[in-house]
Amino acid sequence: MWLYTLRHLSLTGIRKSSQFAGSKWLPRVTKAFRHRTYINSPRDVVIYEHKKSTAFNKLLTLVGVGQWFVTGYMSLVMFQSMPAFFSWIPIDESEKRKEGSTRLPLADWKYRAGFSLFVIGTSTAMLVTICVLSLRSVTSITLMKNSSNVLINTITPVGTPFKTITPITEVSAIQQRTTQAGNIPLKLKNHRFHFLVDKSGHFLQPTLFDRTVGISRNFGQVKK
């Protein structure tokens, strides 16, 4: 009888020690609270990484800034010397023209200002769109150790890292990872615009991604 008891205790101790060793090195997703996801891991776990996104966003920002300066110069030249190239555009009566000049007359200043503002406004909108796209293009996603938070890394238009820390339960995937779309939009609670996860990146922990940030969640009021 005592031999059976010793054998039972030794097997129980081995099972407990193996479970502890597994939980020490392998991250687990547990439900610590009713509406909260807890990551049981002694270190941060990177579940997604896209290194090429940083260089691409820097190049895209450089192109956006360059086109803004070029169109800004063009709008200035347009305001100073835009002619009345259509018959319906009124002529600037204050312009002094030389007799026998074949150059088209200068357009009225209201039309010149309107066209110039339209050009510079369109260029500015493109630059702002590029900056927002850079701030929402995900470079890496990290599950923070022993917590229920996730770290989403993006880059600023000037190329510096930009970090967003939010609870996992406040991240909702608009599309699943297995869909054919090129990007996975992530909606964060109390954040404008979606974060874009490029599928050409490397999913280091695809299972953890699907069970944490890859879940579609409803941010409405939770019924108690």
N, C-alpha and C positions, 0 to 999 in steps of 0.2 A: 504493500500500500504506500509506504513512504517513498519507494522507488518511483511509483507513478506520479506522486506529488512533485518530486524533484524534476522529473522529466517535463511535467506540465508547466512548472514555473520557468524552466530554462527556455522552452519554446515560446512562452509568452514574452519573456525578456528579449528574445531575438526579434520577434515581430515588432515590438515597440521600438527597438533600436533601429531597425531597418526603415520603419515609417519616419522616424525623426531624421535619419540621414537623407531620405528622399525629399522631405519638406525643406531641408536646409539648403539644398542646391537646386531644386527644381521649383520654379514659381508656380503657385497654385492660385486659382481664382475661387475665392470663397465668399459666402454671403454672411458678413459679420452682422449686418443689420437687415431690417426688412426691405429697405429700398436703397441699399448701398452695397457696392461691389468692393471687396477688399483683396489686395494683392499680397499674398504671403510669400515674400521673397526678401532675403537679406541684402540684396543689391538691386540697383536699377536694371531694368530689362529693356533693351532696344528691340522693338518688334517691327520697325520699318525704317528704311534708310534709302535716300536717293541723293547721291553725291553729285550727279551731273546737273541737278536742278539748280544748284548754287551758281555755277558758271553760266548756265543759260539765262537765269534771271538777271545776273549782272550785265550780260550782253544786251538783253532786252531793255533794261533800264538805260543803258548807254545809248541805244538807238532812239528811245523815247525822248531823252534829253536833247540829243542831236537834232531830231526833227522839230522839236519845240523852238530851238534857236533859229533854225533855218526858216521855218514858217513865220517866226516873229520878225525876222528881217524882211521877208517877203511882204508881210502885212504893212510894215512901215513904208516900204517902197510903193506899195499899192495906194496907201493913203496920200502919198506925196504926188504921184504921177499917174494915177489910173485914168485913162481916157474914157470918153463916152463912146464905147465901141458898139453900142446899140442905139437905134434911133429913139427908143423910149426913155433912155437915160438923159435927164436934163443936163444942160451945159453950165459950167461955172462961169457966170457973167463977169466976175471980178478978174478973170484971167486976161492978161495982156498978151495978145497974139500979134506976131509980125505979119505984115501983109504978104500974101503969096505963100504962106507956110502950108505945107501939105500934111502936117502932123494933125492927128485927131485932137479935137478940143478936149480940155480937161473936164472930167465929170464933176457934178455938184458935190460939195464937201459932205453932204449927208450920205450920199451913195458911197463915196469913198470910205467914209468912216464905217458905214454898215458892212461893206465887204471886208474891210480890214478886221473888224471885230468878229465877224463870222469865221474868218480863217484862223485867227489866234485863239478863238474860243474852241473850235474843233480840235486844234492842236493841243490845247490845254486839257481837254477832256480825254484825249488819247494818252497823254502823259499821266494823268490821274488814274486812268484804268490800268496802265502798266504798273504803277506803284502799288495799287491795291492787289493786283495779281501777284506781285512779288511778295507782299505781306501775307498772302493766303496760299501760296504754293508750299506745301509741306516738304521739308528736307529730312526730317526724322521724327519718329514717335517713340517715346520712352515711357514705360510703366514705372512709376516711382516706387522705391522700396518701402515695404511695410506700410502702405497707405492705400487710399482709394483714389489717388490723383494720377493724371496722365500729363506728360510734358510734350507739347507739340512745338517743334522748332521750325521756324521760317527765317527769311532774311529780309532786311530792310532794303529800300531802294539804293542805299549807299553801300550795301554789301555786308553790313554787320548782322550778327545773329539776333533774332527776335524770338523770345520764349513766351509761350502761353501755357499756364498751368491751370487745369480745371479738373473737377471730379469726373470720373469715368461715366457716371450716371447722367452727366450733362452733355454727353457727346452722342450724337445720333448719325448713323450712316444713311445717306439718302439712297445709295445703291449698295448691293452686296459685292464682295470681292470677286465672286465667280461670274459676274456679268461680263458682257463683251465690251462695255464702255471703256474708254481709255483712262478715265479718271474716276475716283471715288469721292464724291462730295461729302464732307463732314459738316454737320450743323452743330454749332456750339451754343449752348444756352446763354443769353445775354450778350451775344456777339453778332455783329452784322456781317453779312456775306459768308459764304461757305468756304471752308478750307478744302483745298484740292489735293488729293493723294494720287500721284501719278503711278499707274500700274507698271510702268517700265522700271520703277525702283525695285529694291530688294526687300521682300517680306521675310525678315529673319525668323519670326515666330508667327506663321500664318494662323495657327490654331488660336493662339492668344489674341491675335488681331480680331479674329471673327467673334471671339467670346467677350471682348471688351469694347473697343471703339467701333467694331464692325457691326454692331447691333442697331437696328432701327428702334428708336425710343420716342415716346410721346412726352413732351415737356409740359403737358397740361397738369392740372391739379390732381394729385394722387388721392384717391378715395381711402379714407381711414376705415 
